[in-house]
Amino acid sequence: MSDIRIRLTARQHADLRRHLFPGDGMEAVAVVLCGRAASLTSEILLFHKIEPVPYTACTRRKDRIDWRPTVVEPFFREAAENDLAIVKVHSHPSGYRAFSHTDDDSDVNLFESVYGWVDSDRPHASAIMLPDGRIRARAVLVGGAFAPVRHVEVVGDDIVFWSDGPKSAIPAFVERHAQLFGSGTTTLLGCLRVAVIGCSGTGSPVIEQLVRLGVGELVLVDPDHVEERNLNRILGATTEDARHGRLKVDVIGRHIARVGLGTKVHEFPTPLQDRAAMRAVAASDLVIGCMDSLSGRHLLSRLARYYLLPYVDVGVKLEALDDGTINQVAGSIHYLQPTGLDFVDRGVFSLEALEAEDLLRSNPDEYRERHARGYVRGVQVDRPAVISVNMHFASLAVNEVLARLHPFRMDDNKEFGTTRVSLSHSQLECEPDELAPPRTLASVGRGDIDPPLEMPGLGSLP
């Protein structure tokens, strides 16, 4: 059976908590319609729509709640039509941390009805919210059997994981990390699946740090081969790799295996647009983007919204004049959360620039003609790359991930939606994240749909 995970946004969690704990000490209940993501032996239930069950439709007590599922039958119908999941969440105001026998009976009866509506054996789930906001969950399988949920992930300014699984011992090579971040965060890193898109300039040092931090699994996506010009920035790559034109993900995977710290690697030597690669990224716990292309970053931000992924993006900008004078050495770290602004809304690039880059890739002759006539701005295709600069910004990206998992900054994480650094001007500026426009929020947590990400150019789901 697949390992089952649940993911929701911090805003969804806050909305749910307000309904489940109205302040009267009585239990309350809500039903959540969830998108799905399935890959790499994982099935992830993604919060999409929350339907609070009205208090007037329930008989509420301090240790029990009774209600008629008919009040949420429209949700069951929508789940059946779109192969969505149902998650029932109710509160335990007493703080009782386990599912009661009453909960067992209630879940069996409810999900027998759900499976009657939904013509699929894919899992649904039941969850308890405790007064401190923590969520404990279990999957409910066809036939009424219960199965564990690997973890519940809440994605917001902070990234929070709740798991009831056994705690493994901390390997010796990360004991020094535990001295700073504690055993909880250090153990958590060993349970995470992190996707890295782009495995060269900044991607290679990002991957190296994640391995030595003890991250459990890596999903690596990069279609390119090692060339001699890459040897200045891909850790573990050799002149022999360049001579044979070996795939970057293969070279890095071999390097990680040789290091031997136990990180499992899933290699995808394809563009991100490849269906298997997108599914594997969607099934990851967080993603780090290390791409130059605007189209790749735009696609990844869209993927993060549909699949509720926390997304850290790292970009480097080096500009030198013909006489060798350095004009600019700068970079940025963007933290994108599903309900926050995307790159276009942040002003990082425009839709016109995105269209120009797509035109250059799909029809170079037409691009050159439009550029000569001034209809499109030039697209930079061959950027300088310096390993010391790349490593600096790669470290900032990894530290951004750590700060979200284990907040250690003096200011709240909400103040760090974007971090811009200029090494040439010795400047560092931070900007807070903001809520995305309403037009984009309807896709939050939608998960697997056809066509993927509502982008016809990506084809249909297999």
WOWO-V429745 format. One record per backbone hydrogen bond with DSSP energy under -1.0 kcal/mol. NH is the residue of the N-H (numbers start at 1). CO is the residue of the C=O. If there is no record, write none. Layout:
BEGIN
nh=NH co=CO
nh=NH co=CO
END
This chain:
BEGIN
nh=3 co=41
nh=5 co=43
nh=6 co=151
nh=7 co=45
nh=8 co=153
nh=10 co=155
nh=13 co=9
nh=14 co=10
nh=15 co=11
nh=16 co=12
nh=17 co=13
nh=18 co=14
nh=19 co=15
nh=20 co=16
nh=21 co=17
nh=27 co=61
nh=30 co=89
nh=31 co=51
nh=32 co=87
nh=33 co=49
nh=34 co=85
nh=35 co=46
nh=37 co=44
nh=39 co=42
nh=42 co=39
nh=43 co=3
nh=44 co=37
nh=45 co=5
nh=46 co=35
nh=47 co=7
nh=48 co=33
nh=49 co=33
nh=51 co=31
nh=53 co=29
nh=57 co=54
nh=58 co=55
nh=59 co=66
nh=61 co=64
nh=66 co=59
nh=71 co=68
nh=72 co=69
nh=73 co=70
nh=75 co=72
nh=76 co=72
nh=77 co=73
nh=78 co=74
nh=79 co=75
nh=80 co=76
nh=81 co=77
nh=82 co=78
nh=84 co=79
nh=85 co=34
nh=87 co=32
nh=88 co=125
nh=89 co=30
nh=90 co=127
nh=91 co=28
nh=92 co=129
nh=95 co=92
nh=104 co=100
nh=105 co=101
nh=106 co=102
nh=107 co=103
nh=108 co=104
nh=109 co=105
nh=110 co=106
nh=111 co=107
nh=112 co=108
nh=113 co=109
nh=114 co=110
nh=115 co=111
nh=116 co=112
nh=117 co=113
nh=118 co=114
nh=120 co=118
nh=124 co=140
nh=125 co=86
nh=126 co=138
nh=127 co=88
nh=128 co=136
nh=129 co=90
nh=130 co=134
nh=133 co=130
nh=136 co=128
nh=138 co=126
nh=139 co=147
nh=140 co=124
nh=141 co=145
nh=144 co=141
nh=147 co=139
nh=150 co=4
nh=152 co=162
nh=153 co=6
nh=154 co=160
nh=155 co=8
nh=156 co=158
nh=159 co=404
nh=160 co=154
nh=162 co=152
nh=174 co=171
nh=175 co=172
nh=178 co=174
nh=179 co=175
nh=180 co=177
nh=181 co=177
nh=182 co=178
nh=186 co=182
nh=187 co=183
nh=188 co=184
nh=189 co=185
nh=190 co=186
nh=191 co=188
nh=194 co=217
nh=195 co=286
nh=196 co=219
nh=197 co=288
nh=198 co=221
nh=204 co=200
nh=206 co=202
nh=207 co=203
nh=208 co=204
nh=209 co=205
nh=210 co=206
nh=211 co=207
nh=212 co=208
nh=213 co=209
nh=214 co=211
nh=215 co=210
nh=216 co=189
nh=217 co=192
nh=218 co=264
nh=219 co=194
nh=220 co=266
nh=221 co=196
nh=222 co=268
nh=226 co=246
nh=230 co=227
nh=231 co=228
nh=233 co=230
nh=234 co=230
nh=237 co=234
nh=242 co=238
nh=243 co=239
nh=244 co=240
nh=246 co=241
nh=248 co=224
nh=251 co=247
nh=252 co=248
nh=253 co=249
nh=254 co=250
nh=255 co=251
nh=256 co=252
nh=257 co=253
nh=258 co=254
nh=259 co=255
nh=260 co=256
nh=264 co=216
nh=266 co=218
nh=268 co=220
nh=270 co=268
nh=274 co=271
nh=278 co=274
nh=279 co=275
nh=280 co=276
nh=281 co=277
nh=282 co=278
nh=283 co=279
nh=284 co=281
nh=285 co=193
nh=286 co=193
nh=287 co=310
nh=288 co=195
nh=289 co=312
nh=290 co=197
nh=297 co=293
nh=298 co=294
nh=299 co=295
nh=300 co=296
nh=301 co=297
nh=302 co=298
nh=303 co=299
nh=304 co=300
nh=305 co=301
nh=306 co=302
nh=307 co=303
nh=309 co=304
nh=311 co=336
nh=312 co=287
nh=313 co=334
nh=314 co=289
nh=315 co=332
nh=317 co=330
nh=319 co=328
nh=321 co=325
nh=324 co=321
nh=327 co=319
nh=328 co=319
nh=330 co=317
nh=331 co=421
nh=332 co=315
nh=333 co=419
nh=334 co=313
nh=335 co=417
nh=336 co=311
nh=340 co=337
nh=341 co=434
nh=346 co=342
nh=347 co=344
nh=348 co=343
nh=354 co=350
nh=355 co=351
nh=356 co=352
nh=357 co=353
nh=358 co=354
nh=359 co=355
nh=360 co=356
nh=361 co=357
nh=362 co=358
nh=363 co=359
nh=367 co=363
nh=368 co=364
nh=369 co=365
nh=370 co=366
nh=371 co=367
nh=372 co=368
nh=373 co=369
nh=374 co=371
nh=375 co=370
nh=390 co=386
nh=391 co=387
nh=392 co=388
nh=393 co=389
nh=394 co=390
nh=395 co=391
nh=396 co=392
nh=397 co=393
nh=398 co=394
nh=399 co=395
nh=400 co=396
nh=401 co=397
nh=402 co=398
nh=403 co=399
nh=404 co=400
nh=405 co=401
nh=406 co=402
nh=415 co=412
nh=416 co=413
nh=417 co=431
nh=418 co=431
nh=419 co=333
nh=420 co=429
nh=421 co=331
nh=422 co=427
nh=423 co=329
nh=424 co=329
nh=427 co=422
nh=429 co=420
nh=431 co=418
nh=433 co=414
nh=436 co=339
nh=440 co=437
nh=443 co=440
nh=444 co=441
nh=445 co=305
nh=446 co=443
nh=447 co=306
nh=448 co=36
nh=454 co=451
nh=455 co=452
nh=458 co=455
nh=459 co=456
END
